[in-house]
Amino acid sequence: MVTCACTAVAACGGGSSSHVAKLPALSPGRTGPVSMFTMASQLLSDPVGALNQLQRLGVDRVHVYMSWSSLAPDPQSPQRPSFDATDPAAYSAAAWAPYDAVVRGLAARHMGIDLALAGSAPRWAEAPGSESELAESDWKPNAAAYGDWVQAVSTRYSGHYTPPGQSSPLPHV
């Protein structure tokens, strides 16, 4: 029997076509255990090395945390910057790069992903009256702003989005 843990996973909509790279889904009829790892710092700092190691170990799926504040423009500002938060191109290409490398690397190795949209909110998305000036206070994050970020992530990893300067779409998550 296969047991799988569910987390807050970005549900990326949209259809798929045969030319779009896809990350494999868990097979409901599969027998035997499914191995899943989380290696946040190693995975994002050295995606190729970490994914090669996980593949050698026989890992089937990798749990990846994606932090809103790590991608958001000016996350320490109390004022929301002016940008279209639903547009993946409105976020820093450098901030997306490690996640893109992991997603492409997993698809190339035929390994699955559990993408968890977690981590702290940018300060500008918190309600006024935060009890703390700490970057990770998560004081009543704005649900609509979070939804806009989730839409940007969903668009980016829909299997149809080609980042500026790239020649092919990112795999479907």
C-alpha positions as CSV (number, residue, x, y, z in Angstrom):
1,M,0.0,0.0,0.0
2,V,1.3,3.4,-0.9
3,T,0.9,6.2,1.6
4,C,1.2,9.8,0.6
5,A,1.3,12.9,2.7
6,C,-0.7,15.9,1.4
7,T,0.5,19.5,1.8
8,A,-0.5,22.9,0.5
9,V,0.4,22.2,-3.1
10,A,0.2,24.7,-5.9
11,A,-2.5,23.4,-8.2
12,C,-1.3,24.5,-11.6
13,G,-4.2,24.6,-14.0
14,G,-4.3,24.5,-17.8
15,G,-4.3,21.7,-20.2
16,S,-1.3,19.8,-21.3
17,S,0.1,18.8,-24.7
18,S,2.5,16.1,-25.7
19,H,5.4,18.5,-26.2
20,V,5.2,19.9,-22.6
21,A,7.6,18.3,-20.1
22,K,5.7,17.0,-17.1
23,L,6.6,15.9,-13.6
24,P,5.3,12.5,-12.9
25,A,2.4,12.0,-10.6
26,L,2.2,9.3,-8.0
27,S,0.9,6.1,-9.5
28,P,-2.2,5.0,-7.5
29,G,-1.6,1.3,-8.6
30,R,2.0,1.3,-7.5
31,T,3.2,-1.3,-5.0
32,G,5.9,-0.7,-2.6
33,P,7.1,2.4,-0.8
34,V,7.4,5.9,-2.3
35,S,10.5,7.8,-1.1
36,M,10.2,11.5,-0.7
37,F,12.9,13.9,0.5
38,T,13.2,17.5,1.5
39,M,16.6,19.2,1.2
40,A,15.8,22.9,1.1
41,S,19.1,24.6,1.4
42,Q,21.1,22.0,-0.6
43,L,18.4,21.7,-3.3
44,L,18.2,25.4,-3.9
45,S,22.0,26.2,-3.7
46,D,23.1,23.2,-5.8
47,P,20.1,21.8,-7.7
48,V,22.2,19.6,-10.0
49,G,24.3,18.0,-7.3
50,A,21.4,17.5,-4.8
51,L,19.1,16.0,-7.5
52,N,21.9,13.7,-8.7
53,Q,22.4,12.5,-5.1
54,L,18.7,12.0,-4.6
55,Q,18.4,10.1,-7.9
56,R,21.3,7.8,-6.9
57,L,19.4,7.1,-3.6
58,G,16.3,6.1,-5.5
59,V,14.1,9.0,-4.4
60,D,10.8,9.2,-6.3
61,R,9.5,12.6,-5.2
62,V,11.1,15.7,-3.7
63,H,9.2,18.0,-1.3
64,V,10.1,21.7,-2.2
65,Y,9.1,24.7,-0.1
66,M,8.7,27.9,-2.0
67,S,8.6,31.0,0.2
68,W,6.5,33.9,-0.8
69,S,8.8,36.5,0.8
70,S,11.8,35.0,-1.0
71,L,10.2,35.8,-4.3
72,A,8.2,39.0,-3.6
73,P,9.5,42.3,-4.7
74,D,10.8,44.5,-1.8
75,P,9.6,42.0,0.9
76,Q,10.9,44.1,3.9
77,S,8.9,47.2,2.8
78,P,5.8,48.1,4.8
79,Q,4.4,49.5,1.5
80,R,3.3,47.2,-1.3
81,P,5.4,47.9,-4.4
82,S,3.6,48.7,-7.7
83,F,3.6,45.4,-9.8
84,D,1.2,42.9,-11.2
85,A,1.4,40.2,-8.5
86,T,-0.3,37.6,-10.8
87,D,2.4,37.9,-13.5
88,P,5.4,35.6,-12.9
89,A,7.5,38.1,-15.0
90,A,6.9,40.8,-12.3
91,Y,9.0,38.8,-9.9
92,S,12.8,38.7,-10.0
93,A,14.2,36.2,-12.5
94,A,17.1,35.6,-10.0
95,A,14.6,34.6,-7.3
96,W,12.8,32.2,-9.6
97,A,16.1,30.6,-10.9
98,P,16.7,28.0,-8.2
99,Y,13.1,26.8,-8.3
100,D,13.2,26.7,-12.1
101,A,16.4,24.6,-12.0
102,V,14.8,22.2,-9.5
103,V,11.6,21.8,-11.5
104,R,13.5,21.3,-14.8
105,G,16.0,18.9,-13.1
106,L,13.2,16.8,-11.6
107,A,11.4,16.5,-14.9
108,A,14.7,15.5,-16.6
109,R,15.2,12.8,-14.0
110,H,11.6,11.6,-14.1
111,M,11.2,12.4,-10.4
112,G,8.0,13.9,-8.9
113,I,7.6,17.1,-6.9
114,D,5.4,18.2,-4.0
115,L,5.5,22.0,-4.3
116,A,4.5,23.6,-1.0
117,L,3.8,27.3,-1.0
118,A,5.0,28.1,2.5
119,G,7.2,30.5,4.3
120,S,6.5,34.0,5.5
121,A,4.6,36.7,3.8
122,P,6.3,39.9,2.6
123,R,5.9,42.7,5.1
124,W,3.7,44.7,2.8
125,A,1.2,41.9,2.7
126,E,0.8,41.8,6.5
127,A,-2.0,43.7,8.3
128,P,-1.2,46.9,10.1
129,G,-0.3,46.6,13.8
130,S,2.3,43.8,13.5
131,E,3.5,42.8,17.0
132,S,6.9,42.4,15.6
133,E,9.2,44.1,13.1
134,L,10.7,40.7,12.3
135,A,10.7,39.7,8.7
136,E,9.0,36.4,9.5
137,S,6.3,37.7,11.8
138,D,3.4,36.6,9.4
139,W,1.0,39.0,11.0
140,K,-2.4,38.5,9.4
141,P,-1.2,38.0,5.8
142,N,-3.5,39.4,3.1
143,A,-5.4,36.5,1.5
144,A,-6.0,38.3,-1.8
145,A,-2.3,39.1,-2.1
146,Y,-1.4,35.5,-1.3
147,G,-3.9,34.4,-4.0
148,D,-2.2,36.7,-6.5
149,W,1.2,35.1,-5.7
150,V,-0.3,31.6,-6.0
151,Q,-1.7,32.6,-9.4
152,A,1.8,33.7,-10.5
153,V,3.3,30.4,-9.3
154,S,0.5,28.4,-11.1
155,T,1.0,30.3,-14.3
156,R,4.8,29.9,-14.2
157,Y,4.6,26.1,-13.7
158,S,1.5,25.5,-15.9
159,G,3.7,23.8,-18.6
160,H,3.0,26.6,-21.0
161,Y,5.0,29.5,-19.5
162,T,8.4,30.3,-21.1
163,P,10.3,32.7,-18.9
164,P,11.8,35.8,-20.6
165,G,15.2,34.9,-22.1
166,Q,14.4,31.1,-22.2
167,S,13.7,29.0,-25.2
168,S,11.3,26.5,-23.8
169,P,8.4,26.4,-21.3
170,L,9.0,25.3,-17.7
171,P,7.6,21.8,-16.9
172,H,4.1,21.4,-15.6
173,V,3.9,20.9,-11.9
